[in-house]
Amino acid sequence: MSTKRIALTILVASAVLLAVGAGPGAGQPARALPESSAGSARTTIPYAGRLSDEAGQPVVEGAYDLAFALYTVESGGELLWSEVQTGVVVKGGAFAVSLGSVTPIQPAALGSQTLWLAVGVRGPGDAGFAPLNPRQRVSAAAPAGAAANAACPHDHFGEFWSASTATDGLWIYNSGTGDGLQVDSEGSNGVLVYHAASVGMQVYEAGNDGVYVGSAGDDGMYVNEAGHPGITSPSPNSNGFEVAGAEASGLYVGYAGLDGVTVHSAEWYGVYVEQSDSDGVRVQAAGGNGMVGISVSSMYYGGLFRNDVAGGAGLYAAGGDNAAPDLVLGVYGAGDDGRIYSYPEVTSSDILLFSNDEVHIHLDEDDDESGTFAIYNGANTAVWTVGEKGAVTFGTEAGAYGPRATYPVRATGDWIEDFGTAQLADGQATVTIEPVFSQMVSLTEYQVFLTPLGDCALYVADKTPASFAVRAMGGQRCSIAFDYRLVAKRLGNEDARLEPADTGGEEEED
């Protein structure tokens, strides 16, 4: 990608010139320690930056040539120093160099309190350098507190700042396999970002924790107001944001114009709270969903709620009023069924429903179809259903005919009935039992009740599993019609009769 065909910007990652110049003395303002040792002249300046295209995305990774120059004014003006560094490695848009490593910077070039750094970029295949406008305003004077670090041989400063609030206040590119930033502070804030027009704190890539708060006397991290996500973490290898212990909030987001906390991708838990004396995660007010949990693994759950204290509820859900649902089940936006399962890895896991008052089930709430309440067995067959009109049916196996619906009557046993009409011819008739009915019941014993439809007394002369015979009393040669009612015990439950009712008064023990 040619750097001449796109607009490039550079974001200063720290106050790059605050660490330069000689040590205190000879009328010089207090400066930070030179690179080699206290009191020696410093000839190089650590400088870290980031290259992005006009859309704000990091440039293509590779080796770039960079040209640096110092001026006393923002445009034009006197050239104080310049150099070209070739083959600078840029990864994720970030680079780090030492200014003055090619052309030493003379202390006289840093006499002004305010300087302007010009940067040019030449990408692979480019003939010349593309200037990055505007020049970056930097200062040659150390900030308050920098002189206190003069005895430190590792160039650690108490403050980092950027000359432009449109850039990041503190920017860490990559800490390798260690922490991106570690702050040991007991008296006040570990890290305070007072105002940033863009990202308050960004950890682009870290081999371990991007941000780790070991212990905090107050909030582990506090975001009072953010126009964009309060906390975002793209770190794939470890914890995006971790608070090991905090006496107040582990993470508190007072107000966010968009997401309070966003976890785009996590190889383990997206958000994990080890222990909390109060709410583990609390969302006080949300214009959208209070909390969203989406899993892409069939082995885990979109949300896992558990209470390890005896008598403690695992999940409490309450709607806005009595007309609002307390719990909504089903695939969001897909119209799939809402389902409740007991824990699948425990075969004896029951589901128990308790109520201190009534339990109501509303079938077909939107009144757009015929709704039923059904009970299924392990073979996924409906064995008992009740429709929205109150009709109760039993799913009864009928052999080769498959399961058929039967309608119950109140009886002392598990009886199934069939009704029909037949015709006498010369005082006699044989009634064949319905084949479907015969597959549902035991026909070794059954009862037949007759109702003659004329002036002729009748009786049952014979019964077999396939039919029964009807005759006219006294050998009359009647030819009348008659109704019959056949009652038999359901096959497989012939001995059921007046068992003690299960009132639900005693809960079974596991």
N, C-alpha and C positions, 0 to 999 in steps of 0.2 A: 504494500500500500504506500503510495507516494505521499510524503508529508507535505508536498506542495499542493496536493489536491484536496486536502481537508484542513479544517480549522483546528489547531491544537492549542490546548491550554496547559499550564503547569500549576500545580497546587503545592505551595510550600508546606512542608511537613513540620518544620520547627523554625525557631528564630535562628537561621543558619549562621548569621554573622555575630551572634552574641558571644561566641566562644573564641573570638579572634583577638589579635593584638598582643602587646607585651604585658608583663605583669605590672602591678601598681608602681608608680614612681615617675620622676621626671615630668611632673605636671599632667600625666596621663590620668584619665578617669579609671575607676576600678574596673578591671577586666577579669574574665574567667581564666582558669589555668591554661597555659600553653600546652601543646600536645605532648611534648617530651617530658618536661618537669617544671616545677614552680620556678619562675624567674627567667626561663629561657625564651628566646624569640620563637614565635609560632609562624610557620610558613605555609601551612595547609589548613583548610577549613572543611570539616565534615558537612556534606550537603546531601539531603535526600529529597526527592520530588516524585511527582507522578504525572505521566503524560496521558492525556485523554483526547478523544476526537470531539467533533462539534456536537455529537449526541451525548457526550459525557461518559462514553464507554472507554475502557482501557485500550491503548493502541495494541497492535499485533506484537506479540512477544518476539524478541530478537535482539540483534546488536545494532545500536544507533551511534552516530557521531554527534556530540554535543559541543556547542561553542558557548563560552561564558565571557561576559564583560561587565565591568563596573563603571558606572557613571555617577555624576553628582546631581543630575536632573532626570526627570522622567523621559524626556525625548531630547535628542540632540545632545549637546553638552560635551564636556571634556572626558575623554576616555582615560580612566585611571589604571586599568589592568584588563587583560584578556588572555584566553587560552582556548585550545581545542583539544577535547579528549575523544579518542576514537574507540570504537568497539565497546561502548558502554552497554552492558546487559540490562535489558528492560523486561521485567516479568510481571504480568498483571498490571501493566502500566507504570510500575514503580521502578525506581533506580536509586542508587546511592553512589556518590563520588566524593573525592577530596579535592576541593578547589585549591589551586596553587600547586598541585602535584606535577603539572607540566611546566607552568611559568610561575615561579614563586611570587607571592603577594608581598609587596614591601609595606612596612608599617605606615609610610607616608601616604599611601593610597587610601588608608582607613582613617584619615584625620577628620573627615566630615562626620557629623552625627547621623546624617541621613544619606543613604546611598541607594542607587537603583541598579538592580541586576538584570542584564539582558541575557536571554537564552535563545539559541538557535538550534534546530534539529535537522539532521540529515539522515534520512532513512536509507535502507538498502536500495541501490539503484538510482538514488537521487544525485544530481550533478552539483547542487549547491545546498546551502542551509536555508531552512524556512524559519524566519524570526517568529518567536512566540510573543505576541502583544497582549497586554501592555507589559512593560518592564515591571519587575517585582520590587516593591519598596521594602528596604531592609534597614536595620540600624546597626551601627558599629559600636554602640554603647551597651554595656551589660545592664540588665534590669536589676531592680532591687532584690537583694538576696543572692545575686550571682557571686558577689565578692566573698560571701561566706563559704563558698565552695572552693576557695583558692587552695585549700590544703588537700583537696581530694584528687588523687592521681588518675581518676577514671572519667573525668568530664561529665559528672552527673549534676544536673541542675535542679533547683527547687521549682522552677517554673518553665513551661514551654508556652509559646504563644505564636500566633500568626498575624501578619500585618493586615490581613483581610478577613473580615468576619464571614465572607462568602465561602471561605475554605474551611477545612477541618481544624479544630482547635488542637487536637492531638491525633496524629495518624501513625499507626503501627502497621507495617506491611507484613513482615513474617518473622516470627521468633524462633523458627526452626523447630526443634522438638521440645522447647521449654515454654514458659509463660510469655505471652505477648507483652504484658505489663504487670509488674508486681509492686504494690505500694504497701509499706509498713508504716501505719500512722495510727496513733492512739488518741491524739488530742483533738482532732477535727476530721474534716472530710478527707477520705483517701484520695478521691478524684472529684473535682468540682468543675463542671462546665456551666458557666453562668449564662452565656448566650451564644448561640451559633446559628447562622442563617441556613447552614446545611447540616451535616451530620455532627452531632455533639461528640460522639465517640464512635469510631469505626475500627474493628479488628478484621482485616481482610482475610488473613490466613494464619492459622496457628497450629503447630503440630500437637499442642496440648490444649489447655483451656484458653479460650479467647479472653475472657475476663473471669477472674476467680476472687471471691470475697471470702476469706477464711473466717473472720469473726468481726462483727460490727456491733457497737454499743447502741446504734440506732438503725436506720435503714441501710440494708446492704447496698442497694442502689435505688436512687430516688429520681423519678422523672416527673416533674411537676406539670409541664405542658409541652407537647410536641405536635407540630403540624404534620408530621409523618409518623411512621411507626416508632413507638417509644423505645423498644429494644429489638434489634434484628440481629440474627446470628447465622452466617452461612458456613460456619465451621463444621466439616463433616467427620473429623477424626476423634473429637472428644466432646466435652460439654460446651454448648454454645454459651450458656450463662449459668454459673454455679454460685450459690451462697451456702457455705457450710454451716454457719451459725449466725443468727442475728437476734438481738433482743427486741427489735421492733420488726418492721416489714422486711422480709428477705428481698422482695422486689415490689416497689410501690409506683404505680403510674397514676398521677393525679388527674390528668386530662390528656387525651390524645385525639387529634383530628381524624386519624385513621385507626389502625390497630394499636392497642396498648402494647401487646407482645406478639411478635410473629416468629414462628419457627418454621422455616421453609422445608427443612429436611433434617431428620435425626436418625442415626442408626440404632439408637436405643430410645430412651424416653424423650419426648419433645419438651415436657416440663415435669420436673421431679422435685417433690418436697419430701425430704427425709423425715423431719419432725417439726411440728408446729404446735405451740401452746394455745393458739387460737385457730382461725381459719387457715387451712392449708393454702388454698387459692381463693381469693375473694374478688368478685367483680361487682362494684357497688351500683353502677348505672351504665348501661350500654344501649346505644341507639340501634344496634343490630343484635346479633346473638351474644349472650353473655359469655359463652364459652363454646368453642367448636373443637371437636376431636374427630379426626378422620384417620382410620388405619387402612393400609393397603396390604395387610397380611391377614390370611384366614386363621392364623394361630393366635391372634391377639384381638383386642377390642378397640372400638372407637373411643370408649371411655371406661375406665375401671374404677369402681368405687367400693371400698371395703372399710368396715369398722371392726377393729380387733378387740374392742372392749365389750364384755358381756352386756347384752341389753342395748347396745348401741346400734342405731340404724345405719345401713350402708349408703342409702340415698334418700334425700328428702326433696320432693318436687311440689311446688305450689303454683297454680295459675293465678291470674290477676283477679278473678272473682269466681263465683259459683258456676257461671256460664262458660268459663274458660277451661280448657283441659289442663290437668296437672301433669300429664305425661302423654306424649305423642309418639307412636311407634310406626315404623315403616320407612322405606327408602325415601330420602328427601327428593321430592320432585319427580319420582318415578311411578308413584301410584301402587307400589307393591304392598303386600300384606304386612301388617304389624304382628310380630311374633314374640312370644315369651317362652324361653327354654329354662329348664333347671340346668345346673352346672354339668356340662356334657361329659366330663372326665370321671364323674362319680355316678355309678349306675343306680344307686339307691337314693339319689338326690330328689327330694319331693318339692312340690310347690304347694304352699299352704296359704289360704286367704282368710284373713281375720277382719272382723268389723265389730265396732261397738254399737252399731245400729243396723240399718238395712243395707242390703247389697242390691243394686239395680243394674240390670243389663238392658241397654237400649239397642234393639235391632233396627237396622236400616234407618239410622238417624236422619239422613238426608232424604228419605222416602223416595228413592229413585229405582228400587228394585225389591225383589222378594228376599228378605233376609232370614237366616236361620242361625240358631245356636246348636252346635253339634258336638258330640263326644266321639272320638275315634279310638280304635284299638291299635295294638302294635302292628297290625297288617295294613294300617292306614285305611280302614273301613269304618264308615259312620255307623255306630251301633245304637246311637240315641240322638234324636234331633227334635227341636221344637221350633216352629215357624213363628213369624211375627203375628199371625192370626191365632196362635195358641195351639195349633195341632201338634200332637206329640207322636213321633213314629220311632219304631225300632228297626234297625237294619238287621234282617234275619237271613241267614244263608239258606238258599234253596237248591243245594246241590249243583247240577249242571246249569241251572237257571240263574245262578249267581245270587248276590244279595238282593233281597226284596224288602220293601217298606211294609211294616205291619203296624197297626194302630192298637194301643193297649186298652183294656178294660180293667176295672178294679176287681180283683179276684183273690182267693186265698192261695192260689197256686199260679204257676207260670203257664197260663192257658192261652191257646190260640184258637180262634173260631173261624168257621166258614159258614156261609148261608147260601141257600139256593131254593129253586122250585122244580118239582118233577110232576109226572103224570101217571096215574094208575090206568092200567088196561086190563079189563076183566078181573079187577080186584087185586092186582099185584103190580109191583114195579121194582126194578133194580137201579140204584143210584151209584154211578162211578165217582169215586173220590177224585177231586181235582189233582192232577199230577204235581203241580207246583206246591200245593198245600201239603201233599203227602211227604214231600222232602223236608218240610219244616218241623214236623211233629212226629211223636211216637204213636203209631196206630195199632199197637198191641192191645191197648185199652183206650176207648173213646166213648163219648156220649152223643146220642142223636135225639133231637127233640122235633116232633112232628106237629104240624098244624093243618088239618084237612080243610080244603076250600070247597066243601059241600057236605051233604047229609050222609056221611059215611065214616064210621070209626075206623082208626088205623092203628097198626102196631109195627115195630121193627122185628122182622122175622129172623134176620141173620146179619152178622157183621164180620167182614174180613178186612185186611189191610188195604184192599183195592176197592171195595164197594160195600154197600149194605142193602138188604132187601126189605121192602115194605109190603104188608098185606092188609086187606080189609077184614074187619072183625066178622066172625061167624061165617066165613066163606062167601061173603057177599061179592057180587061181580060188579063192583062200583068202577066207574071210569071218571074219576074226578082228579083235579090237580091238588097238590099239597105243597106247603112250604116246609123246609127243614133247616135245622140249626145243628151243625156238627162242631163239637168242642173236644180238643185234644191237648195233651201236655207238649210243651216245646221240647224238641229233640235235644237230649243232652242235659236237661234240667227237670227231668220228670219227678224228682223227689222233693222239689221245692214246695213248702207249704207253711205259711204263717211263721217264718223265722222272726227272731227279735229284730226290731227296726234299728237301723244305725242313725241315731239322732245327732251324732257329732259331739256328744257331751264329753267323750274321752279322746284325747289326742294320742295316736299311736306312738310308741317309742321306737327310736331308730335301733 
